[in-house]
């Protein structure tokens, strides 16, 4: 059986497991029983970090690299034309929930583990999609001797050395309830404050469009939700807004957040960051550049093509933040992730599997 056929066989099984996050109703058995039965000759350490966050570290020999891949998926989008939990191979595509992001890579890693008996280390996690990185955080608290981490995400089989950070925050505005027929002060309505703040924040983000890093431009900013008010003829006493920013690696996220907090006078009643994901590479300008160059040298050594920086966030930045050399490399295109009828090209799966097998067989893993 070919390496691609082995990969598709594993992918068929992996897609069949419901690992949507949320709700992240993932347990220690089932999926992880399957993984352990496929990892012949590996020392397997299974850890339950609570709330459906399960990790499996599988090690054979004394590898210098760690290959990391997450098994959780986003919820299935509306309008799937096939069953999301049954792999469907049509033409040159493998269709299924998580096939692109990123169970295809996990399946290929299982195929490589069976095709070679050389040193290899794999870290499977289940909490990447929920902005609650318990698995990687727990791993980083332990002592390990890996020289570098290769994180699987859809990069079209190119080594990605840099990507944006990601931060989310909630902002609350306080007003004073009253009848809306009278003249209002700027601070009376919490919803009016929220709208004014949103407009100022959009202008602020637009003003960063001149910023550049590694082919990326500007600050990504999105208001994802606004709630508040009672009815049209009542001045809104409360409003809540949630937003996200995706800064360049060269930007200070804390400076950006502070600038957003103080856009208006008076500032919002409440302003709190709810998730913080560093950029890749992480660190100050000097240390980040050193890690980027080290990652580039490693990708060159492994004979992997190097791609451009990307806008989406990955957990490679968490490994980088902890001081490790890390880059992103995986099959598929991010444009096919998180969509109805999510798919990965068979050619991408084959390229990825063959490249990892080559690395392992040559003793570079």
C-alpha positions as CSV (number, residue, x, y, z in Angstrom):
1,X,0.0,0.0,0.0
2,X,1.4,3.4,-0.9
3,X,2.1,6.1,1.6
4,X,-0.8,8.2,0.3
5,X,-3.2,5.2,0.6
6,X,-2.0,4.7,4.2
7,X,-2.5,8.4,4.9
8,X,-6.1,8.3,3.5
9,X,-6.9,5.2,5.5
10,X,-5.9,7.0,8.8
11,X,-7.6,10.2,7.7
12,X,-10.9,8.2,7.1
13,X,-10.8,7.1,10.7
14,X,-9.7,10.5,12.2
15,X,-12.5,12.4,10.3
16,X,-15.0,9.9,11.8
17,X,-14.3,11.1,15.3
18,X,-16.3,14.1,16.4
19,X,-13.6,16.5,17.8
20,X,-15.5,19.8,17.2
21,X,-14.3,22.6,19.5
22,X,-16.6,23.9,20.8
23,X,-18.1,21.8,22.5
24,X,-14.8,19.9,22.8
25,X,-16.5,16.8,24.2
26,X,-13.3,14.8,23.7
27,X,-12.3,11.9,26.1
28,X,-9.3,9.8,26.7
29,X,-10.6,6.7,24.9
30,X,-11.8,6.2,21.3
31,X,-9.6,8.5,19.2
32,X,-6.6,8.1,21.5
33,X,-7.1,4.4,21.7
34,X,-6.8,4.4,17.9
35,X,-3.7,6.6,17.9
36,X,-1.9,4.4,20.5
37,X,-2.6,1.2,18.5
38,X,-1.0,2.7,15.4
39,X,2.1,4.0,17.1
40,X,4.1,0.8,17.3
41,X,7.4,1.0,19.3
42,X,6.6,4.4,20.7
43,X,6.5,5.5,24.4
44,X,3.1,7.2,24.7
45,X,2.2,9.6,27.5
46,X,-1.5,10.6,27.6
47,X,-2.5,13.6,29.6
48,X,-6.0,14.9,30.4
49,X,-5.8,18.7,31.0
50,X,-9.6,19.0,31.7
51,X,-12.5,20.3,29.6
52,X,-11.8,18.0,26.7
53,X,-8.2,19.0,26.3
54,X,-6.2,15.8,25.8
55,X,-2.6,15.5,24.7
56,X,-0.6,12.5,23.6
57,X,3.2,12.7,23.4
58,X,4.6,9.7,21.4
59,X,8.3,9.2,21.3
60,X,10.5,6.6,19.6
61,X,14.2,6.7,20.1
62,X,15.9,10.1,20.8
63,X,14.7,12.5,18.2
64,X,15.8,16.1,18.0
65,X,12.6,17.4,16.4
66,X,9.0,17.4,17.7
67,X,6.1,17.3,15.2
68,X,3.0,18.9,16.7
69,X,-0.5,18.6,15.2
70,X,-4.0,19.4,16.7
71,X,-6.9,17.0,16.2
72,X,-9.8,19.4,17.2
73,X,-11.8,21.1,14.5
74,X,-14.1,24.0,14.3
75,X,-17.9,23.2,14.3
76,X,-19.2,22.2,10.9
77,X,-20.3,25.1,8.8
78,X,-23.8,25.1,7.3
79,X,-24.5,23.8,3.8
80,X,-22.2,20.7,3.7
81,X,-23.1,18.6,0.7
82,X,-21.7,15.4,2.3
83,X,-21.5,14.0,5.8
84,X,-18.7,16.0,7.6
85,X,-17.7,12.9,9.5
86,X,-17.3,10.6,6.6
87,X,-14.2,11.1,4.4
88,X,-15.2,11.5,0.8
89,X,-12.5,11.3,-1.9
90,X,-13.6,13.0,-5.1
91,X,-11.1,13.5,-7.9
92,X,-8.0,15.0,-6.4
93,X,-9.6,16.1,-3.1
94,X,-10.2,14.5,0.3
95,X,-13.3,16.1,1.8
96,X,-14.2,15.9,5.5
97,X,-14.4,18.0,8.6
98,X,-10.8,18.7,9.7
99,X,-9.3,17.1,6.5
100,X,-7.5,20.4,5.8
101,X,-7.2,21.8,9.3
102,X,-5.4,19.6,10.2
103,X,-6.2,15.9,10.5
104,X,-4.7,15.3,7.1
105,X,-1.3,16.0,8.6
106,X,-2.0,13.9,11.6
107,X,-2.9,11.0,9.3
108,X,0.3,11.4,7.3
109,X,2.3,11.4,10.5
110,X,0.7,8.1,11.5
111,X,1.6,6.7,8.1
112,X,5.2,7.9,8.4
113,X,5.5,6.4,11.9
114,X,4.5,3.0,10.4
115,X,6.6,3.3,7.3
116,X,9.9,3.9,9.2
117,X,11.4,2.6,12.5
118,X,13.7,5.6,12.9
119,X,13.6,8.2,15.8
120,X,10.4,10.3,15.8
121,X,8.4,12.4,18.3
122,X,4.8,13.4,17.8
123,X,2.6,15.6,20.0
124,X,-1.1,15.4,19.4
125,X,-3.4,18.0,21.0
126,X,-7.1,18.8,21.0
127,X,-7.6,22.4,22.1
128,X,-6.1,24.6,19.4
129,X,-9.4,25.8,18.0
130,X,-10.9,27.0,21.3
131,X,-8.4,29.7,22.3
132,X,-7.6,27.7,25.4
133,X,-4.2,26.2,24.8
134,X,-4.0,23.9,27.8
135,X,-2.1,21.1,26.0
136,X,0.8,23.1,24.7
137,X,1.0,25.1,27.9
138,X,1.2,21.9,30.0
139,X,3.9,20.5,27.6
140,X,6.0,23.7,27.9
141,X,6.0,23.4,31.7
142,X,7.8,20.0,31.4
143,X,11.4,19.4,30.7
144,X,12.2,18.3,27.1
145,X,15.3,18.2,25.0
146,X,13.9,18.8,21.5
147,X,16.0,21.2,19.4
148,X,13.0,22.5,17.4
149,X,9.3,22.2,16.9
150,X,7.5,21.7,13.6
151,X,3.8,22.7,13.9
152,X,1.4,21.3,11.3
153,X,-1.1,23.8,9.9
154,X,-2.2,24.3,6.3
155,X,0.7,26.1,4.6
156,X,0.7,24.4,1.2
157,X,3.7,22.4,2.2
158,X,5.9,25.4,2.7
159,X,7.8,26.3,5.9
160,X,6.3,29.4,7.3
161,X,8.7,31.3,9.6
162,X,6.5,34.2,10.7
163,X,2.8,35.1,11.3
164,X,0.7,37.7,13.1
165,X,-0.2,37.6,16.7
166,X,-3.8,37.5,17.8
167,X,-5.5,39.2,20.7
168,X,-9.1,39.5,21.7
169,X,-10.7,41.9,24.2
170,X,-14.0,42.9,25.7
171,X,-15.0,46.6,26.2
172,X,-17.9,47.7,28.3
173,X,-19.6,51.1,28.3
174,X,-21.8,52.6,31.0
175,X,-24.6,55.0,30.4
176,X,-27.6,56.3,32.2
177,X,-31.1,54.9,31.4
178,X,-33.7,57.5,30.5
179,X,-36.3,58.6,28.0
180,X,-34.8,59.1,24.6
181,X,-36.9,62.1,23.7
182,X,-34.7,64.6,25.4
183,X,-31.3,66.1,24.5
184,X,-28.4,63.7,25.3
185,X,-24.9,64.3,26.4
186,X,-22.2,62.2,24.7
187,X,-21.8,59.9,27.7
188,X,-25.5,59.3,28.4
189,X,-25.9,56.4,26.1
190,X,-23.6,53.4,26.4
191,X,-24.5,52.3,22.9
192,X,-23.6,55.7,21.5
193,X,-20.3,55.5,23.3
194,X,-19.7,52.0,21.8
195,X,-20.5,53.3,18.3
196,X,-18.2,56.3,18.6
197,X,-15.4,54.1,20.0
198,X,-15.8,51.6,17.2
199,X,-15.5,54.3,14.6
200,X,-12.4,55.7,16.3
201,X,-10.9,52.2,16.5
202,X,-11.5,51.6,12.8
203,X,-9.7,54.8,12.0
204,X,-6.8,53.9,14.3
205,X,-6.4,50.6,12.6
206,X,-6.5,52.1,9.1
207,X,-3.8,54.5,10.2
208,X,-1.4,51.5,10.7
209,X,-1.7,50.5,7.1
210,X,1.9,51.7,6.4
211,X,3.4,49.2,8.8
212,X,5.3,46.3,7.1
213,X,6.8,43.0,8.2
214,X,7.9,40.1,6.0
215,X,5.4,40.7,3.2
216,X,2.5,41.4,5.7
217,X,1.0,44.9,5.9
218,X,-1.0,46.8,8.5
219,X,-3.0,45.9,11.6
220,X,-5.9,43.5,11.3
221,X,-8.8,44.8,13.4
222,X,-12.3,43.3,13.7
223,X,-15.3,44.2,15.8
224,X,-17.0,40.8,16.2
225,X,-20.0,41.6,18.5
226,X,-21.9,44.5,20.0
227,X,-24.7,44.0,22.6
228,X,-26.6,46.4,24.7
229,X,-29.6,48.7,25.1
230,X,-33.2,48.0,26.0
231,X,-35.4,49.4,23.2
232,X,-35.4,52.4,20.7
233,X,-36.9,54.9,23.0
234,X,-34.7,54.1,26.1
235,X,-31.2,55.5,26.5
236,X,-28.9,52.5,26.7
237,X,-27.5,52.1,30.2
238,X,-25.0,49.4,29.2
239,X,-23.2,48.1,26.1
240,X,-20.6,45.5,25.5
241,X,-18.3,45.2,22.5
242,X,-15.8,42.4,21.6
243,X,-13.0,42.9,19.2
244,X,-9.8,41.2,17.9
245,X,-6.5,42.5,16.6
246,X,-3.9,40.7,14.7
247,X,-0.6,42.7,14.9
248,X,2.5,42.2,12.9
249,X,5.5,40.6,14.7
250,X,7.2,44.0,14.7
251,X,4.3,45.7,16.6
252,X,3.8,46.0,20.3
253,X,0.4,44.5,21.1
254,X,0.3,46.0,24.5
255,X,0.9,49.5,23.1
256,X,-1.9,48.9,20.6
257,X,-4.3,47.7,23.3
258,X,-3.5,50.7,25.4
259,X,-4.0,53.1,22.5
260,X,-7.4,51.5,21.8
261,X,-8.4,51.7,25.5
262,X,-7.6,55.5,25.6
263,X,-9.1,56.4,22.3
264,X,-12.0,58.4,23.9
265,X,-12.3,60.6,26.9
266,X,-13.6,59.3,29.2
267,X,-12.3,55.8,28.5
268,X,-14.6,52.7,28.5
269,X,-15.9,51.6,31.9
270,X,-14.2,48.2,31.4
271,X,-11.5,47.1,29.0
272,X,-10.0,43.6,29.3
273,X,-7.9,41.3,27.1
274,X,-9.5,37.9,26.9
275,X,-6.9,36.0,24.8
276,X,-3.3,36.7,24.0
277,X,-1.5,34.8,21.3
278,X,2.1,36.0,20.5
279,X,3.3,36.4,16.9
280,X,5.8,34.1,15.3
281,X,8.6,34.5,16.0
282,X,8.0,35.7,19.5
283,X,10.2,38.0,21.6
284,X,11.8,41.4,21.2
285,X,13.1,42.5,17.8
286,X,16.6,41.0,18.4
287,X,15.6,37.7,19.8
288,X,12.7,37.2,17.4
289,X,15.0,37.8,14.4
290,X,17.5,35.3,15.8
291,X,14.8,32.7,16.1
292,X,13.5,33.4,12.6
293,X,17.0,32.9,11.2
294,X,17.5,29.7,13.2
295,X,14.1,28.4,11.9
296,X,15.2,29.3,8.3
297,X,18.4,27.5,8.7
298,X,16.6,24.4,9.9
299,X,14.1,24.5,7.1
300,X,16.9,24.7,4.6
301,X,18.7,21.8,6.3
302,X,15.5,19.7,6.1
303,X,15.2,20.7,2.4
304,X,11.8,22.3,2.8
305,X,10.6,25.2,0.6
306,X,10.2,28.4,2.6
307,X,7.0,30.3,2.2
308,X,5.8,33.8,3.0
309,X,4.6,35.0,6.4
310,X,0.9,34.4,6.9
311,X,-2.0,36.3,8.5
312,X,-3.4,33.4,10.6
313,X,-2.2,32.5,14.0
314,X,-0.7,29.1,15.1
315,X,0.5,27.6,18.3
316,X,4.1,27.6,16.9
317,X,4.2,31.1,18.5
318,X,3.7,29.5,21.9
319,X,6.8,27.3,21.4
320,X,8.7,30.3,20.1
321,X,7.7,32.4,23.1
322,X,9.1,29.6,25.4
323,X,12.4,30.0,23.6
324,X,12.3,27.1,21.1
325,X,13.0,27.2,17.4
326,X,9.7,26.7,15.7
327,X,8.1,27.0,12.3
328,X,4.8,25.9,10.6
329,X,4.7,23.3,7.9
330,X,1.7,21.3,6.7
331,X,-0.5,20.2,3.8
332,X,-3.5,22.1,2.5
333,X,-4.5,25.7,1.9
334,X,-5.9,27.8,4.7
335,X,-8.6,29.0,2.1
336,X,-10.1,25.5,2.4
337,X,-10.2,25.4,6.2
338,X,-13.2,26.3,8.3
339,X,-15.6,26.0,5.3
340,X,-18.4,23.8,4.2
341,X,-17.1,20.7,2.3
342,X,-13.6,21.4,3.7
343,X,-11.0,19.6,1.6
344,X,-7.3,18.9,1.2
345,X,-5.6,18.1,-2.1
346,X,-4.3,14.6,-2.4
347,X,-1.1,15.9,-3.9
348,X,-0.6,18.0,-0.8
349,X,-1.1,15.0,1.5
350,X,1.4,13.0,-0.6
351,X,4.0,15.8,-0.6
352,X,3.7,16.3,3.1
353,X,3.9,12.6,3.9
354,X,6.9,12.0,1.6
355,X,8.8,15.0,3.0
356,X,8.3,13.9,6.6
357,X,9.3,10.4,5.7
358,X,12.4,11.6,4.0
359,X,13.4,13.7,7.0
360,X,12.8,10.7,9.3
361,X,14.6,8.2,7.1
362,X,17.7,10.4,6.8
363,X,17.9,10.6,10.6
364,X,17.2,14.4,10.7
365,X,14.2,14.1,12.9
